[in-house]
């Protein structure tokens, strides 16, 4: 990974705070934008929850469940979750800031993680990567049985602290709702 990529990956969370602040300043939520945004956001949360229930970090390469459709279901779910927030905020400018942030950081983070997985799992990862797309899910499962058959685990969901995404999303929606009430 190049030095500039490494710099931006380290700064992605810190950069997210001013992005969120700017988004909230520009947001013009309405009742309908909040309802649609919540519905879209829940789809993203469901995808993230599904993925977290199959992820055994640093123990095994995840290739089943949502990982048979996309190599990055957590990021895909996050993108849909962000789309829900953008819709809820009802601001082209605010949404553009969030979209640019995601488009800037996600590819670099995915490249870094792919390099780590290649190093850790070698040919197993190469075989998996040749069959499963990086980000946009395919609609049929064709990944080989590279890991033992697994089922969703609520223990893994909790262990991966995926509930934090739901708390963050609901907090953001509450702030947008409060702003909508305040704007009236």
C-alpha positions in Angstrom: 0.0 0.0 0.0 1.3 3.4 -0.8 2.0 6.1 1.8 -0.9 8.3 0.7 -3.4 5.4 0.9 -2.1 4.5 4.4 -2.5 8.2 5.5 -6.1 8.4 4.3 -7.0 5.0 5.8 -5.7 6.1 9.2 -7.6 9.4 8.9 -10.9 8.1 7.6 -12.7 8.1 11.0 -11.4 11.6 12.0 -12.4 12.9 8.6 -15.8 11.4 9.1 -16.6 13.8 11.9 -16.5 17.0 9.9 -18.3 15.2 7.0 -21.1 14.3 9.4 -21.2 17.8 10.8 -21.4 19.3 7.3 -24.1 16.8 6.3 -26.2 17.7 9.4 -25.8 21.4 8.8 -27.0 21.0 5.2 -29.7 18.4 5.9 -33.3 19.4 5.4 -35.2 16.3 6.5 -38.9 15.9 6.0 -41.3 13.3 7.3 -41.3 11.4 4.0 -37.5 11.7 3.5 -37.0 10.3 7.0 -39.4 7.4 6.4 -37.8 6.4 3.1 -34.3 6.9 4.5 -35.1 4.7 7.5 -36.5 1.9 5.2 -33.4 2.1 3.0 -31.1 2.2 6.0 -32.7 -0.9 7.6 -31.9 -2.8 4.4 -28.2 -1.7 4.9 -28.3 -2.7 8.6 -29.8 -6.1 7.7 -27.0 -6.8 5.2 -24.4 -5.7 7.7 -26.0 -7.9 10.4 -26.1 -10.9 8.0 -22.5 -10.4 7.1 -21.3 -10.0 10.8 -23.0 -13.3 11.7 -20.6 -15.1 9.3 -17.4 -13.2 10.0 -14.7 -14.9 12.1 -12.1 -12.2 12.0 -8.5 -13.5 11.8 -9.7 -17.1 12.2 -11.1 -18.1 8.8 -11.7 -16.7 5.3 -15.4 -15.9 5.1 -16.8 -17.4 1.9 -20.3 -18.4 2.8 -23.6 -16.6 3.3 -23.3 -13.0 2.0 -19.6 -13.6 1.4 -20.6 -15.9 -1.4 -22.3 -13.0 -3.2 -19.7 -10.2 -2.5 -16.3 -10.1 -0.9 -17.3 -7.0 1.0 -20.9 -7.4 2.3 -20.2 -5.2 5.3 -19.1 -2.3 3.1 -21.9 -3.0 0.7 -24.3 -2.8 3.6 -22.6 0.3 4.8 -23.1 2.0 1.4 -26.8 1.2 1.5 -27.0 2.4 5.1 -25.3 5.7 4.0 -27.7 6.0 1.1 -30.5 5.7 3.7 -29.0 8.5 5.7 -28.5 10.6 2.6 -32.2 10.2 1.6 -33.3 10.9 5.2 -31.2 14.1 5.2 -33.0 15.4 2.0 -30.1 17.5 0.8 -28.3 17.2 -2.5 -25.2 19.0 -1.2 -25.1 17.2 2.1 -25.6 13.9 0.3 -22.9 14.7 -2.1 -20.4 15.3 0.7 -21.2 11.9 2.2 -21.1 10.1 -1.2 -17.7 11.7 -2.0 -16.4 10.6 1.4 -17.5 7.0 0.8 -16.2 6.9 -2.8 -12.9 8.2 -1.6 -12.3 6.0 1.4 -14.0 2.6 0.7 -11.8 1.6 -2.3 -8.6 2.3 -0.4 -9.8 0.4 2.6 -11.0 -2.6 0.5 -7.6 -2.6 -1.3 -5.8 -2.7 2.0 -8.0 -5.5 3.4 -7.6 -7.5 0.2 -3.8 -7.3 0.5 -4.0 -8.6 4.1 -6.3 -11.4 3.0 -4.0 -12.4 0.1 -1.1 -12.5 2.5 -2.9 -14.5 5.2 -4.8 -17.0 3.0 -2.8 -17.1 -0.3 -4.3 -19.3 -3.0 -7.5 -19.9 -1.0 -8.2 -16.2 -1.3 -7.1 -16.0 -4.9 -9.6 -18.8 -5.8 -12.4 -17.1 -3.8 -11.6 -13.6 -5.4 -11.7 -15.1 -8.9 -15.3 -16.2 -8.3 -16.9 -13.6 -6.1 -17.1 -9.8 -7.0 -15.3 -7.2 -4.9 -18.3 -5.0 -4.1 -21.5 -5.3 -6.2 -23.1 -8.6 -5.2 -23.9 -11.2 -7.8 -27.4 -12.6 -7.7 -26.4 -16.3 -7.6 -24.1 -18.2 -5.3 -21.2 -20.0 -7.0 -18.3 -19.8 -4.6 -16.7 -23.1 -4.0 -16.8 -24.6 -0.5 -13.6 -23.0 0.6 -14.5 -23.0 4.3 -16.7 -25.4 6.2 -20.4 -24.9 5.8 -21.5 -22.2 8.2 -24.7 -20.8 9.5 -25.5 -17.3 10.8 -24.3 -16.9 14.4 -25.8 -14.3 16.7 -22.7 -14.8 18.8 -20.5 -13.6 15.9 -22.9 -10.7 15.4 -22.4 -9.6 19.0 -18.7 -10.5 19.0 -18.2 -8.3 15.9 -20.1 -5.5 17.7 -22.4 -5.0 14.8 -25.0 -3.5 17.0 -22.9 -0.4 17.0 -23.9 0.3 13.4 -27.6 0.1 14.4 -27.0 2.5 17.3 -25.1 4.9 15.1 -27.8 4.8 12.4 -30.7 5.3 14.9 -28.8 8.2 16.6 -28.3 9.9 13.2 -32.0 9.4 12.4 -32.9 10.9 15.8 -30.7 13.9 15.2 -32.3 14.4 11.7 -35.8 14.0 13.2 -34.9 16.6 15.9 -33.6 19.0 13.2 -36.8 18.5 11.2 -38.9 19.4 14.3 -36.7 22.4 15.1 -36.9 23.7 11.5 -40.8 23.9 11.7 
